[in-house]
């Protein structure tokens, strides 16, 4: 199966959460914060009002409570509107 976003929507796959802090402390599963950084997996065609500014493969930062979580097989994705993406990480 493949997700194909419509309109100005983007499919993201979250990057793995950090398991240790910078000082070397190992975090248990419950203490890990969900990362707000993800990789763009698919991009919709846009709309007449919205030109798509992200491309497949871009690393992005998105709003904390944005999108809809979707699970396909073993993989989990987040479908967000483009305006929920805050920045592209270069």
C-alpha positions in Angstrom: 0.0 0.0 0.0 1.1 3.6 -0.7 -0.2 6.9 0.7 -0.9 9.5 -1.9 -1.8 12.9 -0.3 -4.4 15.1 -1.8 -4.4 18.9 -2.1 -1.9 20.7 0.1 -1.2 17.7 2.3 2.1 16.1 3.0 2.9 12.6 4.4 5.7 12.6 7.0 7.7 9.8 8.7 9.0 10.8 12.1 12.7 10.4 12.9 13.6 8.2 15.8 13.4 9.7 19.2 16.7 10.2 21.1 17.3 7.4 23.5 20.0 9.3 25.5 20.5 12.9 26.5 23.5 14.9 25.5 25.0 14.2 28.9 24.6 10.5 28.4 21.5 9.7 30.5 19.5 6.9 29.0 15.8 7.7 28.8 13.1 5.1 29.5 10.3 4.8 26.9 7.8 6.9 28.8 10.2 9.8 29.3 11.0 10.2 25.6 9.4 13.2 23.9 8.0 12.7 20.5 10.3 14.4 18.0 8.9 17.2 15.9 11.3 16.4 13.1 10.3 14.2 10.2 11.2 13.2 6.6 8.8 14.0 3.8 7.6 10.7 2.2 5.0 12.1 -0.2 3.7 15.5 -1.3 0.2 16.4 -2.7 -0.2 18.4 -5.9 -1.1 21.6 -4.1 -4.1 23.8 -4.8 -4.7 27.0 -6.9 -4.0 29.0 -3.7 -1.2 26.9 -2.2 2.1 26.2 -4.1 3.9 23.2 -2.5 7.3 24.2 -1.1 8.5 20.9 0.2 9.8 17.9 -1.7 10.1 14.2 -1.1 13.2 13.5 1.0 13.2 16.9 2.8 13.8 16.9 6.5 11.2 19.2 8.2 10.1 20.4 11.6 6.3 20.5 12.1 3.8 21.8 14.7 3.6 19.8 17.8 -0.1 18.9 17.6 -0.4 18.8 13.8 -1.7 16.1 11.5 -3.3 12.8 11.6 -1.4 9.6 12.6 -1.8 6.7 10.2 -0.4 3.2 10.5 0.2 1.1 7.3 1.6 -2.3 8.1 4.4 -1.8 10.6 5.1 1.8 9.5 3.6 4.9 11.1 3.1 8.1 9.2 1.7 11.6 9.9 -0.5 13.4 7.3 -0.2 17.2 7.7 -1.2 20.3 5.8 1.7 22.1 4.3 1.0 25.1 6.6 1.7 22.9 9.7 5.3 22.5 8.5 7.4 25.2 10.2 10.8 24.8 8.5 13.0 22.7 6.2 16.2 21.4 7.9 19.2 21.8 5.5 
